[in-house]
Amino acid sequence: MILSRLTLLILFFSNFSWGVLEVSVIKNEDNALPVKILPFQIIGSVQGGDLIEKIITNNLNRTGHFSAKVDPSFDKNVINFSQLRSEKFEALVMASLEKKSEKIFDIQLKLIDPYSEKTIMNKKYAVHDSGIRRTAHFLSDQIYESILGIRGSFDTRLAYVTVSKNSHGKKEYRLEISDSDAQNPKTIITSTDPILSPVWSPDQNKIAYVSFRNLRSEVFVQYPFVRRKTLKLPYFDGIASSPSWHPDGNKLAITLSKDGNKDIYLYDMEKKSLERITKNPSIDTEASFSSDGKKMVFTSNRSGQVQIYIMDLESKKISRATYEGNYNAKAVFSPDGKSLALVHRLGKDYRVGILDIQTRDLTILTENELDESPFFAPSGDMIIYSTNKKNRGILSVVSIIGRQTFELSSVNGEVREPSWSNYSQ
């Protein structure tokens, strides 16, 4: 039941807001599935119906799969299926909100297929009335999965770093988290020392990141949803960078230069032990795991160029993944493990691409000059990354289907280093 979860998160974060990222739609794709959304039927004195409709519409449209529209003129009492089919609508979304008590209301969500004229989903949920945004994301996931048969990723979170100037003119770094649409932001850490490479743990309860607060690069683990002291990993000689969670949630891959060369190590948080994973005279860095924990992808210059390699963690066999171009870096596995999102240099530009691991086909998804840090949505249909626009760091999200693109920028400064959480537990 989502009621208790929503209530807990709302209470905990009530005093931590900072600034909302501005969302700008850059590219719309016309070749998408049309979905008609009817205004929510309000029963009793309920607030938030219009906002829920808007959030659901925006969520569906961002994926590139849908072209969703709210139609207040449609007669829900006499559904004209012929009209819906002539307009090529794939689904009709109907919902009602009913107040049950001072803080609780029920939502009835119905999804109708205009072609079979049958109800394909009809569910009822009890939610807390102060959790409107989280409720809308949850309902968006239900609609998405009912139509496509794939779990949606709207009820998830982003983590990122914002950089601005404080009142003394000094750079101020903030580790922020937000809803998947960049709304409802919360500040987790504020520091005048650089914060880099935040990454969500698989259970969405921890964020690992790099900080220079002790005048050297060290890896820390923050607990954003509980009042628990920040954990600092042991200091190892040299530079520590690029933390990445193993799918078991207890281990972190880290790039360390403790032995004079940058290699990838695996730190076990329970055993407090460190294992060296790569052993090559070249630079090995930017590790990331497949969702099943069987493979690790990383960046290396062992061929004389910066390229992507994949290690089978059981056999320790390493194979080169990229061959196109002389610079490919910062790769992450897609949720299904079949593709990699990565940064590819094209001429003088650095762009986000997606690589089919089996065929080695590389598709460039972006048209920018300086893209960095790609990260898949847990549904695998969108990629968030950082880029530069007018000499200012922003985040951008591109859908793999249709190349729907929207940008996330801050009026207070720059936005960098995005990470997309896994599904809520």
C-alpha positions in Angstrom: 0.0 0.0 0.0 1.5 3.4 -1.0 -0.2 5.3 1.8 2.3 4.8 4.6 5.3 5.2 2.2 4.0 8.5 0.9 3.3 9.8 4.4 6.7 9.0 5.7 8.6 10.6 2.9 6.5 13.8 3.0 7.0 14.3 6.7 10.7 13.6 6.6 11.4 16.1 3.8 9.1 18.9 4.7 11.9 21.3 5.6 14.5 20.5 3.0 13.4 22.1 -0.2 15.7 24.4 -2.2 14.9 25.1 -5.8 12.9 23.5 -8.6 14.6 22.7 -11.9 13.0 24.3 -15.0 11.8 21.8 -17.5 11.9 22.7 -21.2 10.6 20.4 -23.9 13.1 20.6 -26.8 11.7 18.0 -29.2 8.3 16.4 -29.6 7.7 13.2 -31.6 4.5 12.9 -33.5 4.8 9.2 -34.2 3.6 8.1 -30.8 0.5 6.3 -29.3 -2.4 8.7 -28.8 -3.9 8.5 -25.3 -7.0 10.5 -24.3 -7.3 11.4 -20.6 -10.6 12.6 -19.2 -10.7 15.2 -16.4 -10.9 13.4 -13.0 -14.3 13.0 -11.5 -14.3 14.8 -8.1 -16.4 13.3 -5.3 -16.4 15.5 -2.2 -14.0 18.4 -1.4 -10.8 17.0 -3.0 -8.0 19.2 -4.2 -5.4 18.2 -6.8 -7.3 16.5 -9.6 -6.0 19.0 -12.2 -2.5 18.6 -11.1 -2.7 14.8 -11.2 -4.0 14.9 -14.8 -1.2 17.3 -15.8 1.5 15.2 -14.2 0.2 12.0 -15.8 0.0 13.7 -19.2 3.6 15.1 -19.0 4.9 11.7 -17.7 3.5 9.7 -20.6 4.6 12.2 -23.2 8.2 12.4 -22.0 8.8 8.7 -22.7 8.4 9.1 -26.5 5.9 6.2 -26.5 2.7 8.3 -26.1 1.0 11.4 -27.2 -1.3 12.0 -24.3 -4.0 14.8 -24.1 -6.6 15.8 -21.6 -10.0 16.3 -23.2 -12.5 18.2 -21.0 -15.2 18.1 -23.7 -15.4 14.3 -24.1 -18.7 12.9 -22.7 -17.6 10.1 -20.3 -21.3 9.0 -19.8 -21.7 8.1 -23.5 -18.3 6.9 -24.8 -18.1 7.3 -28.6 -15.8 4.4 -29.5 -16.1 5.1 -33.2 -14.8 8.7 -32.7 -11.9 7.4 -30.6 -11.0 4.9 -33.2 -11.2 7.4 -36.0 -8.8 9.7 -34.1 -6.6 6.6 -33.6 -6.6 6.8 -29.8 -5.0 3.7 -28.2 -6.5 4.1 -24.8 -9.0 6.2 -22.8 -8.0 7.0 -19.2 -10.8 7.7 -16.7 -10.4 8.3 -13.0 -12.3 9.5 -9.9 -11.2 11.0 -6.6 -13.3 10.6 -3.5 -12.5 12.1 -0.1 -12.9 9.4 2.6 -11.6 11.3 5.6 -9.7 14.5 6.4 -6.4 13.1 5.0 -7.3 10.1 2.9 -9.0 9.8 -0.4 -9.7 7.0 -2.9 -8.7 7.0 -6.5 -10.5 4.8 -9.0 -8.4 4.4 -12.2 -9.9 2.9 -15.3 -8.3 2.2 -18.7 -10.4 1.4 -21.8 -9.3 0.0 -25.1 -11.3 1.8 -27.9 -10.8 -1.0 -30.4 -12.1 -3.9 -28.2 -14.3 -1.5 -26.3 -13.3 -3.4 -23.1 -11.9 -2.2 -19.8 -8.3 -3.3 -19.6 -7.6 -2.0 -16.1 -9.9 -1.0 -13.3 -8.2 -0.5 -9.9 -8.8 1.4 -6.7 -6.1 3.0 -4.5 -6.2 4.8 -1.1 -3.7 7.6 -0.8 -2.8 10.5 1.5 -4.0 13.8 0.2 -0.6 15.6 0.7 1.1 13.1 -1.7 -0.4 14.3 -4.9 2.8 14.3 -7.0 3.8 10.8 -5.8 0.3 9.6 -6.4 0.4 10.9 -10.0 3.7 9.2 -10.7 2.3 5.9 -9.3 -0.8 6.1 -11.5 1.4 7.0 -14.5 3.3 3.7 -13.9 0.0 1.8 -13.8 -1.2 3.3 -17.1 2.2 2.8 -18.8 2.4 -0.9 -17.8 -1.2 -1.7 -18.7 -0.7 -0.4 -22.3 2.9 -1.5 -23.0 3.3 -4.5 -20.6 6.5 -2.8 -19.3 7.0 -1.4 -15.8 7.2 2.4 -15.9 9.8 4.5 -14.1 7.8 7.6 -13.0 7.7 6.7 -9.3 11.5 6.9 -9.1 14.0 9.6 -8.2 16.8 11.6 -9.6 20.0 12.6 -7.9 22.3 15.4 -9.2 24.7 18.1 -8.2 24.0 21.8 -8.4 26.7 24.4 -8.4 26.0 28.1 -7.6 27.7 31.1 -6.0 26.9 31.8 -2.3 26.6 35.3 -0.7 30.4 35.5 -0.4 30.9 34.7 -4.1 32.3 31.3 -3.4 31.1 28.2 -5.2 28.5 26.1 -3.3 27.8 22.5 -4.2 24.5 20.8 -3.4 23.6 17.2 -3.6 19.9 17.2 -4.6 17.3 14.6 -5.1 13.9 15.0 -6.9 11.0 13.2 -8.4 11.7 11.6 -11.8 10.3 14.8 -13.5 12.8 17.0 -11.6 10.0 18.4 -9.4 9.8 18.2 -5.6 13.5 18.8 -5.1 15.3 18.2 -1.7 18.8 19.3 -0.7 20.7 16.4 0.9 24.1 18.0 1.3 25.4 21.6 1.0 29.2 22.1 0.8 31.8 24.6 -0.4 33.9 21.6 -1.4 33.3 19.8 -4.7 30.7 17.0 -4.8 31.0 14.5 -7.6 29.5 11.3 -9.0 26.4 10.7 -6.9 24.9 7.3 -7.5 21.8 5.6 -6.0 22.1 2.2 -4.3 19.9 -0.5 -5.8 17.4 -0.3 -2.9 17.1 3.5 -3.3 18.0 4.0 0.3 21.6 5.2 -0.1 23.6 7.5 -2.3 27.4 7.1 -2.8 29.4 10.2 -3.9 32.9 11.7 -4.0 33.7 14.7 -1.8 36.8 16.8 -1.3 35.7 18.0 2.1 38.9 16.6 3.7 41.1 18.3 1.0 41.3 15.0 -0.9 39.0 12.9 -2.9 37.1 10.4 -0.8 34.0 8.3 -1.2 31.0 8.8 1.2 27.6 7.1 1.6 24.6 9.3 2.4 21.3 8.0 3.7 18.6 10.4 2.3 15.5 9.0 4.0 16.7 8.2 7.5 18.5 10.3 10.2 21.7 8.4 10.0 25.3 9.7 10.0 27.1 9.9 6.7 29.4 7.0 6.2 32.9 7.7 5.0 34.7 4.8 3.3 38.3 4.2 4.6 40.9 6.5 3.1 43.1 4.8 0.6 46.3 6.4 -0.7 45.9 8.4 -3.9 42.7 9.4 -5.7 39.3 7.9 -5.1 36.7 8.3 -7.8 33.7 6.9 -9.8 31.8 4.9 -7.2 29.2 2.4 -8.5 27.0 0.0 -6.5 27.0 -3.7 -7.0 23.4 -5.0 -7.4 23.6 -6.7 -4.0 23.7 -3.2 -2.4 26.6 -4.1 -0.1 29.6 -3.5 -2.4 30.9 -0.5 -4.2 33.2 -0.4 -7.2 35.7 2.4 -6.8 38.6 3.7 -9.0 41.7 4.0 -6.8 45.2 5.1 -7.5 46.5 3.6 -4.2 49.3 1.6 -5.9 50.3 4.3 -8.2 48.0 3.3 -11.1 44.3 3.9 -11.5 42.5 0.5 -11.1 39.1 -0.6 -10.2 38.5 -2.1 -6.7 35.5 -3.6 -5.0 34.8 -2.5 -1.4 32.6 -4.7 0.7 30.8 -2.5 3.2 29.8 -5.3 5.5 33.2 -7.1 5.6 35.1 -3.8 5.3 37.4 -5.5 2.8 38.9 -4.2 -0.5 39.4 -6.4 -3.6 41.4 -5.3 -6.7 39.4 -6.1 -9.8 41.5 -4.8 -12.7 45.3 -5.3 -12.9 46.7 -3.6 -15.9 49.4 -1.0 -16.4 46.8 1.2 -18.2 44.2 3.4 -16.6 41.0 1.5 -15.7 38.1 3.5 -14.4 34.3 4.3 -14.5 33.0 0.8 -13.6 29.3 -0.1 -13.7 27.5 -3.4 -13.2 24.9 -5.2 -15.1 21.6 -5.6 -13.2 22.2 -9.3 -12.6 25.7 -8.6 -11.2 27.4 -11.0 -13.6 29.3 -8.4 -15.7 31.1 -5.1 -15.2 31.7 -2.5 -17.8 34.5 0.0 -17.5 36.6 2.6 -19.4 40.3 1.9 -20.2 43.1 3.2 -22.4 44.8 -0.2 -22.5 44.5 -0.3 -26.4 46.1 3.2 -26.7 42.7 4.8 -27.1 39.9 5.4 -24.6 37.5 2.5 -25.1 34.9 0.5 -23.3 35.5 -3.0 -22.0 33.3 -5.6 -20.3 34.5 -8.1 -17.7 32.8 -11.4 -16.9 33.0 -11.2 -13.1 33.0 -15.0 -12.7 35.7 -15.9 -15.2 37.4 -12.5 -15.1 37.6 -12.6 -18.9 37.7 -9.1 -20.4 36.4 -8.2 -23.9 36.5 -4.9 -25.8 33.0 -3.5 -26.4 33.6 -0.4 -28.6 35.5 -0.2 -31.8 34.0 2.9 -33.5 35.9 6.1 -33.0 38.9 6.7 -30.8 37.1 7.8 -27.6 34.2 6.0 -25.9 33.7 6.4 -22.1 31.4 6.4 -19.1 29.3 3.4 -20.1 26.4 2.0 -18.1 24.3 -1.1 -18.8 20.7 -0.9 -19.9 18.4 -2.6 -17.4 18.0 -5.7 -19.6 21.8 -5.9 -20.0 21.7 -5.8 -23.9 22.9 -2.3 -24.5 25.3 0.3 -23.1 24.7 4.0 -22.9 28.0 5.8 -23.3 29.8 9.0 -24.3 31.2 8.9 -27.8 33.5 11.5 -29.4 32.3 12.6 -32.8 34.8 15.0 -34.3 35.2 17.6 -31.6 31.9 16.9 -30.0 31.1 14.5 -27.1 27.7 12.9 -27.5 25.5 10.3 -25.9 25.1 7.0 -27.8 23.6 3.6 -27.2 25.6 0.5 -28.2 24.1 -2.9 -29.0 26.5 -5.2 -27.2 25.9 -8.2 -29.4 26.0 -6.5 -32.8 28.3 -3.6 -31.8 25.9 -1.2 -33.6 26.3 2.3 -32.2 23.5 4.8 -32.4 24.1 8.5 -31.5 21.1 9.9 -29.6 22.2 13.6 -29.1 23.4 16.6 -31.1 25.3 18.5 -28.4 29.0 19.5 -28.1 29.7 18.3 -24.5 27.6 15.5 -23.1 28.6 13.5 -20.0 27.4 11.0 -17.4 24.6 9.1 -19.2 22.3 7.0 -17.0 19.3 4.8 -17.9 15.8 5.1 -16.4 15.0 1.8 -14.7 12.5 1.1 -17.4 15.2 1.4 -20.0 13.3 3.7 -22.3 15.0 7.0 -21.3 18.5 8.2 -20.7 19.4 11.2 -18.5 22.8 12.9 -19.0 24.5 16.2 -18.3 25.4 18.6 -21.1 26.5 22.2 -21.6 24.3 24.9 -23.0 25.4 28.6 -23.3 28.4 27.7 -21.1 26.2 26.4 -18.3 25.7 22.9 -17.1 22.2 21.4 -17.5 20.6 18.0 -17.5 18.9 16.5 -20.5 16.7 13.5 -20.9 16.2 11.7 -24.2 13.8 8.9 -25.0 15.2 6.0 -26.9 11.9 5.6 -28.8 11.2 8.8 -30.8 14.1 10.8 -29.4 11.7 12.9 -27.2 14.0 15.4 -25.5 13.5 17.7 -22.5 16.1 19.7 -20.5 16.4 20.4 -16.8 18.1 23.6 -15.8 18.5 25.7 -12.7 18.0 29.4 -12.4 20.4 29.4 -9.5 23.4 27.9 -11.3 24.6 24.7 -13.0 23.3 21.2 -12.8 25.7 18.2 -13.2 26.3 14.5 -12.5 22.8 12.9 -12.8 21.8 9.5 -11.4 18.5 7.8 -11.8 17.3 5.6 -9.0 16.0 2.1 -9.2 12.3 1.3 -8.5 10.9 2.1 -5.1 11.0 -0.8 -2.7 
